[in-house]
Amino acid sequence: MYVADPNLSARTGAPAILGVIDRALVALYYLFIVISFLRHWKKILYFLTTNKALLILLLLPLFSITWSIRPEITQSRFLRVVIRSTIFGLYLASRYRPKELIRLVGWSLGLFTVFSLLTALGVSSYGKMLGGEWRGIFPHKNYLGLMMALATTYFITFTLYGQKRKRFCFLMFGLALTTLILTQAKSSLSICFGVLMLLPLYRSFLQAYRTKVLLQTLALLAGTSLTVWVSSNLEYIIVDVLGKSLTLNGRAQVWEYLLEQIAKRPLLGFGYEAFWNDPEQVALGNRFVAWFPSHAHSGFIDLLLHFGFPGLILFTIASITTLVRLFRLVNLTQSSEFFWMFLFLIIMISSQYSVGITILKDHFFWILYVSFSTSAVVELRRIRRHQPTEMIHTLSPAH
């Protein structure tokens, strides 16, 4: 999901009709959000209150109006971006059970894949960037790359572990992976292959208790070893494998400058979306950095700019809590749907290092983050309330 861009045609070289379609779709999106909230507001608010960590995180943009360097921008973006995308995510969580929700996500990812492929092949003036990299129906190759990384993991997960339409999922896996490669978005490609290495972990959830514990422990040890190896060979991976400089195409210089600015306001930050929309801050950035972007290219640094360290800590707590809940749900239900939600969260967190653009944004990833984190809370409550015997049996060492 993206906010309509009135300069879409001029900025990307797309046909003018695409800009009109973009604005029309966003208008329908607004209308749908309003109608959905008016019809289901009690249930939506109930689901929001079940997820305390997410609720506190969502209150930060609102509270930051009081200390923002551009309070009018913070207020506008909070109402226009955070509220509507969060309401949509809560609506999905309250309206659909996990299996239905995952099916909807699959159809969405399939449509993104097919339409992006057709756009790149049929309308290359928009579907491809100047260097030939695919961006499909999205504004930039990194957006398409991140979406295709998600689609690739989705379709291979349900090819291997789904119960229906395995051939269709395998076909879509091939299309999504091909599109991902043609974006030349190397960060998304590396994230995707890293997450694909976790797919065998699902088998451990299907084993008896002692075998399950052993396999999951080995998987965690393997993951830790891989992390240590990546850290030790970072220069080789970035320079020789990804074909980038150690400065990540100039991002390191930007990050160094941004961290200096964060050090000036570490406790509260500059206010939600205020830093990037303040002419004085942008002018200073252009003076000290040769290439000064419109966002940090790192979700973690953007959080620090918005809210200081409290924002980063809250997001970390909310994400770890959700990962633990999803891990427990896979253990309890052996559901491939909850396993893919677990993989999604790993992709989203991993992408914050060098891609960003998804936390507290009007973005497909943020909508899914809200939906999945809230669904995890509600489903665990349902299990405790309705299936105490099965839960005890699942957790028992004798199982």
ABEGO torsion letter per residue (X at the ends): XBBBBAAAAAAAGBBAAAAAAAAAAAAAAAAAAAAAAAAAAAAAAAAAAABAAAAAAAAAAAAAAAABABAAAAAAAAAAAAAAAAAAAAAAAAABBAAAAAAAAAAAAAAAAAAAAAAAAABAAAABBAAGBBAEABABAAAAAAAAAAAAAAAAAAAAABABGAAAAAAAAAAAAAAAAAAGBAAAAAAAAAAAAAAAAAAAAABBAAAAAAAAAAAAAAAAAAAAAAAAAAAAAAAAAAGBBAAGGGAAAAAAAAAAAAAABAAAEAEBGAAAABAAAAAAAAAABABBBABAGBAAAAAAAAAEAAAAAAAAAAAAAAAAAAAAAAAAAGBAAAAAAAAAAAAAAAAAAAAEGABGBBBAAAAAAAAAAAAAAAAAAAAAAABAAAAAAAABAAX
